[in-house]
Amino acid sequence: MRVVFAGTPEFARVALQRLHAAGFDIPLVLTQPDRPAGRGMKLQPSAVKQFALEHGIAVAQPRGLRLDGKHPGDAAAARDAIAAARADVMVVAAYGLILPQWVLDAPRLGCLNIHASLLPRWRGAAPIHRAIEAGDAETGITIMQMDAGLDTGDMLLVETTPIAPDDTTATLHDKLAALGGRMIVEALELAACGGLRPTPQAAEGVTYAHKIEKAEATIDWGQPADRIERRVRAFDPFPGATSTLGGEAVKIWRAHAVMQGGGSVPPGTVVALDGDGIGVACGQGRLQITELQRPGGRRLPAADFLRGFAVEAGMRFDS
């Protein structure tokens, strides 16, 4: 089976690696254009592009795929490359571009998407973040037959995995990337012998995982402690949950909620300093912070943070 692969970040690289290791013929990879990154803001190839180049796979990086869009030349070149690849199927994982109908129709078996949620819950751009933020007990991978809608296609394979109480987006990402890589190999093996059975998504239970915005990082201490804790975990590693203390924008990376306590002091007030971290009053309960970071500094356990930052009971984290 000849497979064109479309993906960009590490989540997609894991799937590409699994397909390559399983022996599928991958004549072409589509990925986002190189982006500036790091302190020097030098152009960096995506994780998928790096893997493809290391293994001699041709790479295309169109800025758009709509033949009538902003980059028709890129789209036309991509169309020619996809046609030349003579693919049986396209596998898509966190690619970052909307596929127009001509792409969906190009491969014989269409386009299969590795989606990091239990559809129809958490359609959209940030399903891992939003599942943690919402307090979902489980999530999973859906291998989906793509159509013109936003994650609306028929489900081909679904597998669940629990969300642990201490999972962050980083840790859950790695679990789901590994699961998605295994499942897409299984899906293509089934597709090769006509064994996939499409199932339409339920009309009920649809939710949308909107893109994470930096503005969401600021902690609202008036919220209950358990909700703030989920946001801290959901926003690790990006964009990081942020609050101001002593005039500095401090990032909070690890914390746990204590739903009793907090007292009658204003939300955001430091109410305890001990071996278990920094206790901060919330709208309900308190947040026990155990890992923080100052601007330009490293992520530090609360005990180490307190050695270099004078914090006293009664000080207030500002929203």
C-alpha positions as CSV (number, residue, x, y, z in Angstrom):
1,M,0.0,0.0,0.0
2,R,1.3,3.4,-1.0
3,V,0.8,6.1,1.7
4,V,1.1,9.9,1.4
5,F,1.6,11.3,4.9
6,A,0.5,14.8,6.0
7,G,1.6,16.0,9.5
8,T,3.8,18.5,11.2
9,P,4.6,18.2,15.0
10,E,6.0,15.4,17.2
11,F,2.5,13.8,17.5
12,A,2.6,13.2,13.7
13,R,6.2,12.1,13.6
14,V,5.4,9.2,15.9
15,A,2.8,7.9,13.5
16,L,5.1,8.4,10.5
17,Q,7.8,6.4,12.2
18,R,5.4,3.6,13.0
19,L,4.2,3.5,9.4
20,H,7.8,3.5,8.1
21,A,8.8,0.7,10.5
22,A,5.8,-1.4,9.4
23,G,7.0,-1.3,5.9
24,F,4.5,0.8,4.1
25,D,5.6,2.5,0.9
26,I,5.7,6.3,1.7
27,P,6.6,8.2,-1.5
28,L,5.7,11.7,-0.2
29,V,5.3,13.7,3.0
30,L,3.4,16.9,3.3
31,T,4.3,19.2,6.2
32,Q,4.1,22.8,7.2
33,P,6.8,25.3,6.0
34,D,9.8,25.7,8.3
35,R,9.1,28.2,11.1
36,P,11.4,30.4,13.2
37,A,12.1,28.9,16.7
38,G,14.5,29.1,19.6
39,R,16.4,32.2,20.9
40,G,17.9,32.9,17.6
41,M,14.6,32.5,15.8
42,K,16.2,30.5,13.0
43,L,14.0,28.6,10.6
44,Q,13.5,25.1,11.9
45,P,12.1,22.1,10.1
46,S,9.1,20.3,11.6
47,A,9.5,17.0,13.4
48,V,7.9,15.2,10.4
49,K,10.2,16.9,7.9
50,Q,13.3,15.9,9.9
51,F,12.2,12.2,10.0
52,A,11.4,12.3,6.3
53,L,14.7,13.7,5.3
54,E,16.6,11.3,7.5
55,H,14.8,8.4,5.7
56,G,15.0,9.6,2.1
57,I,11.3,10.5,1.8
58,A,10.3,13.3,-0.5
59,V,8.9,16.4,1.2
60,A,6.4,19.1,0.1
61,Q,5.7,22.1,2.2
62,P,2.9,24.1,0.6
63,R,1.7,27.2,2.3
64,G,-1.8,26.4,1.2
65,L,-3.8,23.7,-0.7
66,R,-6.7,25.7,-2.1
67,L,-6.2,26.1,-5.9
68,D,-8.2,29.3,-5.7
69,G,-6.6,30.5,-2.4
70,K,-3.7,32.8,-1.4
71,H,-1.0,30.4,-2.7
72,P,-2.3,28.8,-5.9
73,G,1.2,28.0,-7.1
74,D,1.9,26.0,-3.9
75,A,-1.4,24.2,-4.2
76,A,-0.8,23.3,-7.9
77,A,2.7,22.0,-7.1
78,A,1.3,19.9,-4.2
79,R,-1.5,18.6,-6.5
80,D,1.2,17.4,-9.0
81,A,3.3,15.8,-6.3
82,I,0.3,14.0,-4.8
83,A,-0.7,12.8,-8.3
84,A,2.8,11.6,-9.0
85,A,2.9,9.7,-5.7
86,R,0.0,7.4,-6.9
87,A,-1.1,6.9,-3.3
88,D,-3.7,4.4,-2.2
89,V,-4.4,6.5,0.9
90,M,-3.4,9.7,2.7
91,V,-2.8,9.6,6.4
92,V,-3.2,12.9,8.2
93,A,-2.1,13.7,11.7
94,A,-2.0,17.3,13.1
95,Y,-1.1,18.7,9.7
96,G,-2.3,22.2,10.3
97,L,-3.9,22.9,6.9
98,I,-7.5,22.3,5.9
99,L,-7.7,19.8,3.1
100,P,-9.9,20.9,0.2
101,Q,-12.1,18.4,-1.7
102,W,-9.5,17.7,-4.4
103,V,-7.1,16.4,-1.8
104,L,-9.8,14.3,-0.1
105,D,-10.6,12.7,-3.4
106,A,-7.1,12.2,-4.7
107,P,-6.1,8.8,-3.0
108,R,-8.1,5.7,-3.9
109,L,-9.1,5.1,-0.3
110,G,-9.4,8.8,0.6
111,C,-7.8,10.4,3.7
112,L,-7.6,8.9,7.2
113,N,-7.1,11.2,10.1
114,I,-5.5,10.3,13.5
115,H,-7.6,12.4,15.9
116,A,-6.7,12.7,19.6
117,S,-10.2,12.4,21.1
118,L,-13.2,10.2,21.4
119,L,-15.3,11.8,18.6
120,P,-17.7,13.5,18.5
121,R,-16.3,15.0,21.7
122,W,-13.5,17.5,21.2
123,R,-13.5,18.1,17.5
124,G,-11.1,20.8,16.5
125,A,-7.6,22.1,17.2
126,A,-6.8,21.3,20.9
127,P,-8.5,18.1,22.0
128,I,-5.8,17.0,24.5
129,H,-5.7,20.4,26.3
130,R,-9.5,20.7,26.4
131,A,-10.1,17.2,27.7
132,I,-7.8,17.8,30.7
133,E,-9.2,21.3,31.3
134,A,-12.7,19.9,31.3
135,G,-11.9,17.2,33.8
136,D,-12.7,14.3,31.5
137,A,-12.0,10.9,33.0
138,E,-10.9,9.4,29.7
139,T,-9.9,10.2,26.1
140,G,-8.5,8.3,23.3
141,I,-7.8,8.1,19.5
142,T,-10.2,8.0,16.7
143,I,-9.1,6.9,13.3
144,M,-11.5,8.8,11.0
145,Q,-12.4,8.9,7.3
146,M,-12.0,12.5,6.5
147,D,-14.8,14.5,4.8
148,A,-15.2,18.2,4.1
149,G,-16.4,19.0,7.7
150,L,-14.4,19.8,10.8
151,D,-13.6,16.3,12.2
152,T,-17.1,15.1,11.2
153,G,-16.2,12.0,9.1
154,D,-17.1,8.4,9.8
155,M,-15.1,6.6,12.6
156,L,-13.1,3.6,11.6
157,L,-11.3,2.6,14.8
158,V,-11.7,4.0,18.3
159,E,-9.7,3.2,21.4
160,T,-9.9,4.8,24.9
161,T,-7.3,5.6,27.5
162,P,-7.8,7.0,31.0
163,I,-6.6,10.5,31.9
164,A,-4.5,10.2,35.1
165,P,-5.0,12.7,37.9
166,D,-1.5,14.1,37.3
167,D,-1.6,14.0,33.5
168,T,-0.5,17.2,31.7
169,T,-0.9,17.9,28.1
170,A,2.7,16.9,27.6
171,T,2.3,13.4,29.2
172,L,-1.1,12.7,27.7
173,H,0.2,13.8,24.3
174,D,3.0,11.1,24.5
175,K,0.5,8.4,25.4
176,L,-1.9,9.3,22.6
177,A,0.9,9.7,20.0
178,A,2.0,6.1,20.8
179,L,-1.6,4.9,20.6
180,G,-2.3,6.7,17.4
181,G,0.9,5.3,15.8
182,R,-0.2,1.7,16.6
183,M,-3.8,2.2,15.5
184,I,-3.0,3.8,12.1
185,V,-0.9,0.7,11.3
186,E,-3.8,-1.5,12.3
187,A,-6.2,0.6,10.3
188,L,-4.2,0.4,7.1
189,E,-3.7,-3.3,7.5
190,L,-7.5,-3.7,7.8
191,A,-8.0,-1.3,4.8
192,A,-5.7,-3.4,2.6
193,C,-8.1,-6.4,3.0
194,G,-11.4,-4.4,3.1
195,G,-11.8,-4.9,6.8
196,L,-12.6,-1.4,7.9
197,R,-16.2,-0.7,9.0
198,P,-17.2,3.0,9.0
199,T,-19.4,4.2,11.8
200,P,-21.1,7.6,11.6
201,Q,-20.5,9.9,14.5
202,A,-23.3,10.4,17.0
203,A,-25.3,13.6,16.6
204,E,-25.3,14.1,20.4
205,G,-22.3,15.0,22.5
206,V,-20.5,17.2,20.0
207,T,-18.0,19.6,21.6
208,Y,-15.3,21.8,20.1
209,A,-11.7,22.1,21.2
210,H,-10.9,25.6,20.3
211,K,-7.3,26.6,19.7
212,I,-5.4,27.6,22.9
213,E,-4.8,31.3,23.1
214,K,-2.0,32.9,25.2
215,A,-4.6,35.1,26.8
216,E,-6.1,32.1,28.5
217,A,-2.8,31.5,30.5
218,T,-3.6,34.1,33.1
219,I,-5.0,32.4,36.2
220,D,-8.4,33.7,37.6
221,W,-8.0,33.0,41.3
222,G,-11.7,33.5,41.8
223,Q,-12.3,30.1,40.2
224,P,-12.4,26.9,42.3
225,A,-9.1,25.4,43.1
226,D,-9.8,22.1,41.2
227,R,-10.6,24.1,38.0
228,I,-7.4,26.1,38.3
229,E,-5.4,22.9,38.8
230,R,-6.8,21.4,35.6
231,R,-5.8,24.5,33.7
232,V,-2.3,24.3,35.1
233,R,-2.0,20.7,33.8
234,A,-3.8,21.5,30.5
235,F,-1.4,24.4,29.7
236,D,1.8,22.4,30.3
237,P,3.9,22.8,28.1
238,F,2.1,25.6,26.3
239,P,1.3,28.4,27.1
240,G,1.9,27.8,30.8
241,A,-0.4,29.1,33.6
242,T,0.7,32.6,34.6
243,S,0.1,35.0,37.5
244,T,1.8,38.1,38.9
245,L,3.6,38.0,42.2
246,G,5.6,40.8,43.6
247,G,5.5,42.5,40.2
248,E,6.8,39.5,38.3
249,A,4.9,37.3,35.9
250,V,5.4,33.9,37.4
251,K,4.5,30.6,35.6
252,I,2.9,27.9,37.6
253,W,3.7,24.4,36.3
254,R,2.7,22.0,38.9
255,A,0.0,22.2,41.6
256,H,-2.8,20.3,43.3
257,A,-6.1,21.4,44.6
258,V,-7.2,21.2,48.3
259,M,-10.9,21.9,48.3
260,Q,-11.1,22.6,52.0
261,G,-9.5,25.8,53.4
262,G,-8.6,29.1,51.8
263,G,-10.6,30.9,54.4
264,S,-12.1,34.3,54.0
265,V,-9.1,36.0,52.5
266,P,-9.3,37.4,48.9
267,P,-8.6,34.9,46.1
268,G,-4.9,34.8,45.2
269,T,-3.7,35.4,48.7
270,V,-0.8,33.2,49.9
271,V,-2.2,31.4,53.0
272,A,0.6,28.8,53.6
273,L,4.3,28.2,53.1
274,D,5.5,24.7,54.0
275,G,7.2,21.6,52.7
276,D,4.2,21.0,50.5
277,G,4.7,24.2,48.5
278,I,2.9,27.5,48.4
279,G,-0.8,27.5,49.4
280,V,-2.9,30.1,47.6
281,A,-6.6,30.9,48.3
282,C,-9.0,30.4,45.5
283,G,-12.7,31.1,45.0
284,Q,-13.2,27.8,46.5
285,G,-10.5,25.8,48.4
286,R,-6.8,26.5,47.8
287,L,-4.2,25.7,45.3
288,Q,-1.0,24.1,46.6
289,I,1.8,25.1,44.1
290,T,4.8,22.8,43.9
291,E,6.6,24.0,40.8
292,L,7.1,27.6,39.5
293,Q,9.3,29.6,37.1
294,R,10.4,33.2,37.1
295,P,10.9,35.1,33.8
296,G,14.1,33.9,32.2
297,G,14.6,31.2,34.8
298,R,14.2,27.5,35.0
299,R,11.2,25.5,36.3
300,L,11.9,24.9,40.0
301,P,10.4,23.0,42.9
302,A,8.6,25.4,45.3
303,A,11.3,24.9,47.9
304,D,14.1,26.0,45.5
305,F,11.9,28.8,44.1
306,L,11.4,30.2,47.7
307,R,15.2,30.4,48.3
308,G,15.5,33.0,45.5
309,F,12.1,34.8,45.8
310,A,10.9,36.2,49.1
311,V,7.3,35.1,49.6
312,E,5.4,35.7,52.8
313,A,1.9,34.7,53.9
314,G,-0.5,37.5,53.0
315,M,1.2,38.3,49.7
316,R,-1.1,38.1,46.7
317,F,-1.0,36.6,43.3
318,D,-2.6,39.0,40.9
319,S,-4.8,38.0,38.0
